[in-house]
Amino acid sequence: MDGEELTAQETALYDRQIRVWGVDAQRRLSKSHVLVSGMSGTVAEFCKNIVLAGVGSLTLMDDRVVTEQSFLANFLVPPDESKHSGRSLAEICCDSLKEFNLMVRVSVEKGHLSSFDAEFFDKFDAVVVAGCSLTTKKVINEKCRKRPKRIAFYTVDCRDSCGEIFVDLQSYTYLKKKGEDTAECNLQYPTLEESVAVPWRVLPRKATKLYFAMRVIERFEVAEGRNPGETSVADVPSVLELKKKLCQAQSVNESHIPDRLLERLVMSPREHPAVCAIIGGTLGQEVIKAISGKGDPLKNFFYFDAADGKGIIEDISDSA
């Protein structure tokens, strides 16, 4: 892939970006292949950004039909209901994305992500997963890990006015400028399973409350057999009780996971468009970094809460 040159058309279209991060980075991006599963509002923002940046191809997976929530958060879904008849959310978003950049190949893959064998992922350089269970996320992460080449893996979740991104770049080496010199840096990433299994008591006391809150809701959804976002006000007492049990088991003070925060995430699982733009934009930047080799990648969680307007990076690993 690295041996292929940009075409004259690509060079002209991406001239501004080439001036920012160089022709080699743009060449790697233009020859890359990205897989996305779960067309949420956040993912729609991400897809728009990487299509405009000029990835080689983007494959979408989401067999669900359009719902009212799709209109509220996903700007790729047109308001004309006649265009939705008998078509999946991925197919509708695919048509919209093609209009952003004719140089990018956007396609749809039908089926559930977990049903594909490990070899299916060999054709991709980055895999982004949203809107599926923790079990599915772990399975896909492990499949990507076992392939001959390094496949960047990401999960993204947006609830109420909060968002979470997880990154696994495996063993990632990149060049970083230090003054006049350029140094080679290497980061070792844990898997999703390893990251969510780290004992809470060993984490820094200032670790963001969102990390713990998301783990509580995740556990609740797994125990109840729910898909992400399938919670309501009726679930609040059960979620708070689960929080109490987990804090006791993990030797963590219950005040570290405010009830108010959990209530927000449980009672308002829908995405906020403004937060979708922030989380999707951040995810787009990270995927571009990983593919192009330009910039410091985050390791390994990113959180945003519109309540305080802050983005926080947390390195959650066995060495935490």
Phi, psi and omega per residue, in radians:
M1 nan -0.728 -3.081
D2 -1.159 -0.328 -3.083
G3 -1.439 -0.204 -3.097
E4 -1.462 2.378 -3.126
E5 -1.587 2.756 3.043
L6 -1.235 2.530 3.048
T7 -1.332 2.888 3.112
A8 -1.066 -0.632 3.138
Q9 -1.165 -0.732 3.098
E10 -1.130 -0.745 -3.139
T11 -1.059 -0.718 3.136
A12 -1.217 -0.742 -3.096
L13 -1.172 -0.678 -3.048
Y14 -1.799 0.424 -3.076
D15 -0.968 -0.789 -3.106
R16 -1.108 -0.735 3.132
Q17 -1.180 -0.670 3.126
I18 -1.069 -0.619 3.108
R19 -1.152 -0.491 -3.113
V20 -1.450 -0.912 -3.027
W21 -2.068 0.083 3.004
G22 1.627 2.767 -3.069
V23 -1.217 -0.609 -3.127
D24 -1.132 -0.727 3.126
A25 -1.143 -0.728 3.127
Q26 -1.164 -0.614 3.115
R27 -1.119 -0.765 3.109
R28 -1.109 -0.697 3.141
L29 -1.156 -0.735 -3.080
S30 -1.237 -0.282 3.120
K31 -1.856 0.151 -3.067
S32 -1.585 2.809 -3.127
H33 -2.283 2.200 -3.048
V34 -2.100 2.377 3.074
L35 -1.947 2.318 3.126
V36 -2.207 2.282 3.098
S37 -2.126 2.112 3.122
G38 1.756 1.688 -3.048
M39 -1.565 1.237 3.056
S40 -1.399 3.060 3.086
G41 -1.102 -0.664 3.108
T42 -1.123 -0.759 -3.140
V43 -1.164 -0.608 3.089
A44 -1.052 -0.755 3.093
E45 -1.089 -0.757 3.116
F46 -1.047 -0.832 -3.104
C47 -1.063 -0.756 3.108
K48 -0.994 -0.784 -3.068
N49 -1.144 -0.746 -3.089
I50 -1.377 -0.446 3.045
V51 -1.196 -0.760 3.102
L52 -1.142 -0.578 3.127
A53 -1.250 -0.417 3.049
G54 1.745 0.766 3.006
V55 -1.157 2.789 -3.132
G56 -1.184 -0.855 3.127
S57 -2.616 2.690 3.121
L58 -2.343 2.165 3.128
T59 -1.922 2.234 -3.092
L60 -1.880 2.466 3.064
M61 -2.304 2.088 3.026
D62 -3.104 1.765 -3.074
D63 -1.477 0.015 -3.107
R64 -1.195 2.752 3.065
V65 -1.559 2.868 -3.136
V66 -1.222 2.395 3.082
T67 -2.169 3.077 3.105
E68 -1.039 -0.655 3.126
Q69 -1.087 -0.562 3.119
S70 -1.048 -0.729 3.136
F71 -1.150 -0.657 -3.038
L72 -1.240 -0.629 -3.011
A73 -1.999 -0.444 -3.017
N74 -1.824 1.810 -3.080
F75 -1.261 -0.166 3.114
L76 -1.363 -0.227 3.141
V77 -1.557 1.975 -3.115
P78 -1.203 2.613 -3.112
P79 -1.245 -0.276 -3.115
D80 -1.284 1.830 -3.063
E81 -1.094 -0.431 -3.127
S82 -1.125 -0.355 -3.136
K83 -1.463 -0.084 -3.063
H84 -1.739 -0.248 -3.005
S85 -0.989 2.052 3.062
G86 1.213 0.196 -3.096
R87 -2.000 2.557 -3.126
S88 -1.405 2.869 3.110
L89 -1.068 -0.671 3.118
A90 -1.107 -0.731 -3.124
E91 -1.135 -0.715 3.135
I92 -1.158 -0.771 3.131
C93 -1.162 -0.600 3.125
C94 -1.043 -0.819 -3.141
D95 -1.056 -0.729 -3.133
S96 -1.166 -0.719 -3.087
L97 -1.192 -0.564 -3.140
K98 -1.042 -0.491 -3.103
E99 -1.318 -0.297 -3.118
F100 -1.323 -0.577 -3.075
N101 -2.783 1.862 -3.100
L102 -1.209 -0.227 -3.141
M103 -1.400 -0.273 -3.085
V104 -1.712 2.312 3.094
R105 -1.502 1.962 3.125
V106 -1.924 2.224 -3.094
S107 -2.439 3.012 -3.118
V108 -2.120 2.396 3.034
E109 -2.036 2.135 -3.129
K110 -1.499 2.712 3.123
G111 1.926 2.935 3.114
H112 -1.528 2.415 -3.046
L113 -0.950 -0.680 -3.068
S114 -1.228 -0.246 -3.095
S115 -1.458 -0.157 -3.106
F116 -1.551 2.480 3.135
D117 -1.311 2.980 -3.043
A118 -1.080 -0.596 -3.103
E119 -1.095 -0.442 3.133
F120 -0.989 -0.582 -3.039
F121 -1.426 -0.139 -3.094
D122 -1.069 -0.483 -3.063
K123 -1.392 -0.104 -3.055
F124 -1.909 2.620 3.070
D125 -1.712 -0.410 3.121
A126 -2.563 2.474 3.126
V127 -2.209 2.214 3.134
V128 -2.046 2.212 -3.067
V129 -2.113 2.307 3.108
A130 -2.507 2.685 2.998
G131 1.208 0.432 3.097
C132 -2.266 2.990 -3.053
S133 -1.202 2.804 3.073
L134 -1.042 -0.664 3.124
T135 -1.044 -0.809 3.128
T136 -1.106 -0.742 3.122
K137 -1.024 -0.772 3.136
K138 -1.108 -0.758 -3.124
V139 -1.068 -0.803 -3.126
I140 -1.177 -0.675 3.084
N141 -1.012 -0.785 -3.136
E142 -1.183 -0.666 3.101
K143 -1.085 -0.741 3.112
C144 -1.132 -0.640 -3.124
R145 -1.125 -0.554 -3.015
K146 -1.579 0.040 3.137
R147 -1.417 2.742 -3.094
P148 -1.052 -0.640 3.137
K149 -1.795 2.830 3.122
R150 -1.340 2.190 3.094
I151 -2.008 2.079 3.109
A152 -1.204 2.334 -3.081
F153 -2.152 2.364 -3.118
Y154 -2.413 2.532 2.906
T155 -2.135 2.628 3.129
V156 -2.477 2.439 -3.108
D157 -2.515 2.317 3.126
C158 -2.282 2.127 3.134
R159 -2.318 2.317 -3.103
D160 0.922 -2.186 3.140
S161 -1.861 0.463 -3.128
C162 -2.151 2.648 3.114
G163 -2.515 2.688 3.131
E164 -2.377 2.381 3.006
I165 -2.165 2.333 3.013
F166 -1.986 2.447 -3.101
V167 -2.221 2.326 2.983
D168 -2.314 1.837 3.096
L169 -1.798 0.192 3.137
Q170 1.045 -2.099 3.050
S171 -1.816 1.951 -2.989
Y172 -2.090 2.160 3.121
T173 -1.998 2.331 3.130
Y174 -2.587 2.878 -3.141
L175 -1.707 2.387 -3.110
K176 -2.298 2.301 3.134
K177 -1.375 2.308 3.067
K178 -2.235 1.648 -3.042
G179 1.211 -2.147 3.115
E180 -1.548 -0.191 -3.077
D181 -1.739 2.846 3.057
T182 -2.109 2.141 -3.095
A183 -1.960 2.570 3.076
E184 -1.532 2.214 -3.125
C185 -2.031 2.554 3.109
N186 -2.274 2.306 3.090
L187 -2.067 2.374 3.086
Q188 -1.884 2.088 -3.069
Y189 -1.789 2.439 3.007
P190 -1.445 2.838 3.068
T191 -1.319 2.958 3.080
L192 -1.081 -0.746 -3.141
E193 -1.046 -0.754 3.123
E194 -1.161 -0.657 -3.066
S195 -1.210 -0.673 -3.122
V196 -1.471 -0.132 -3.141
A197 -1.696 -0.055 3.126
V198 -1.091 2.235 3.128
P199 -1.001 2.309 -3.095
W200 -1.069 -0.581 -3.054
R201 -1.176 -0.319 -3.123
V202 -1.618 -0.102 -3.127
L203 -1.377 2.685 3.124
P204 -0.992 2.533 -3.104
R205 -1.102 -0.446 -3.126
K206 -1.586 0.149 3.120
A207 -0.994 2.453 -3.062
T208 -1.044 2.441 3.138
K209 -1.124 -0.425 -3.124
L210 -1.136 -0.591 3.116
Y211 -1.031 -0.845 -3.111
F212 -1.188 -0.728 -3.132
A213 -1.085 -0.724 3.129
M214 -1.153 -0.601 3.121
R215 -1.207 -0.649 3.106
V216 -1.100 -0.858 -3.126
I217 -1.132 -0.657 3.090
E218 -1.033 -0.826 3.121
R219 -1.078 -0.710 -3.141
F220 -1.097 -0.805 -3.119
E221 -1.112 -0.691 3.115
V222 -1.128 -0.806 -3.114
A223 -1.108 -0.606 -3.091
E224 -1.615 -0.045 -3.114
G225 1.190 0.568 -3.121
R226 -1.688 2.669 2.954
N227 -1.441 2.753 3.110
P228 -0.956 2.334 3.118
G229 1.571 -0.096 -3.124
E230 -1.577 1.023 3.091
T231 -2.251 2.842 -3.132
S232 -2.648 -3.127 -3.123
V233 -1.028 -0.501 -3.139
A234 -1.150 -0.356 -3.102
D235 -1.553 -0.149 -3.044
V236 -0.976 -0.873 -3.135
P237 -1.001 -0.725 -3.128
S238 -1.177 -0.677 3.126
V239 -1.171 -0.713 3.125
L240 -1.161 -0.622 3.088
E241 -1.176 -0.699 3.092
L242 -1.119 -0.701 3.097
K243 -1.012 -0.764 -3.139
K244 -1.057 -0.774 3.140
K245 -1.140 -0.737 -3.126
L246 -1.178 -0.708 3.126
C247 -1.115 -0.695 3.103
Q248 -1.138 -0.773 -3.133
A249 -1.161 -0.551 -3.086
Q250 -1.673 0.019 -3.135
S251 1.014 0.805 3.131
V252 -2.132 2.403 3.125
N253 -1.106 2.326 -3.093
E254 -1.052 -0.461 -3.114
S255 -1.182 -0.230 -3.140
H256 -1.278 -0.262 3.066
I257 -2.153 1.539 -3.055
P258 -0.986 2.358 3.089
D259 -1.005 -0.640 -3.108
R260 -1.046 -0.707 3.138
L261 -1.159 -0.804 3.116
L262 -1.070 -0.710 3.138
E263 -1.079 -0.729 3.101
R264 -1.033 -0.819 -3.064
L265 -1.220 -0.576 -3.122
V266 -1.403 -0.771 -3.048
M267 -1.359 -0.428 -3.113
S268 -2.261 1.207 -3.090
P269 -1.279 -0.162 -3.118
R270 -1.265 2.718 -3.124
E271 -1.426 2.581 2.995
H272 -1.734 2.173 -3.089
P273 -0.896 -0.709 -3.129
A274 -1.115 -0.685 3.120
V275 -1.253 -0.608 3.065
C276 -0.982 -0.738 -3.113
A277 -1.128 -0.690 -3.130
I278 -1.224 -0.860 -3.118
I279 -1.180 -0.760 3.120
G280 -1.116 -0.657 3.095
G281 -1.145 -0.740 3.114
T282 -1.114 -0.767 3.120
L283 -1.080 -0.718 3.105
G284 -1.037 -0.767 3.113
Q285 -1.057 -0.718 -3.101
E286 -1.199 -0.702 3.111
V287 -1.153 -0.710 3.099
I288 -1.096 -0.717 3.089
K289 -1.033 -0.845 -3.063
A290 -1.118 -0.659 -3.111
I291 -1.369 -0.751 -3.054
S292 -1.418 -0.399 -3.087
G293 1.379 0.250 -3.121
K294 -1.915 2.156 3.064
G295 1.729 2.742 3.125
D296 -1.344 2.056 3.106
P297 -1.339 2.622 3.106
L298 -1.377 2.625 -3.141
K299 -2.465 2.068 -0.119
N300 -2.279 0.003 3.035
F301 -2.172 2.545 3.006
F302 -2.220 2.362 -3.134
Y303 -2.240 2.538 3.046
F304 -2.447 2.359 3.076
D305 -2.286 2.041 -3.117
A306 -1.116 -0.325 -3.139
A307 -1.092 -0.584 3.091
D308 -2.048 -0.084 3.053
G309 1.200 0.371 -3.073
K310 -1.972 2.487 2.976
G311 -1.786 2.349 -3.061
I312 -2.245 2.319 3.038
I313 -1.764 2.270 3.109
E314 -2.152 2.227 3.041
D315 -1.658 1.699 -3.115
I316 -1.808 1.829 -3.120
S317 -2.574 3.062 -3.103
D318 -1.065 -0.411 -3.106
S319 -1.596 0.080 -3.089
A320 -1.064 nan nan
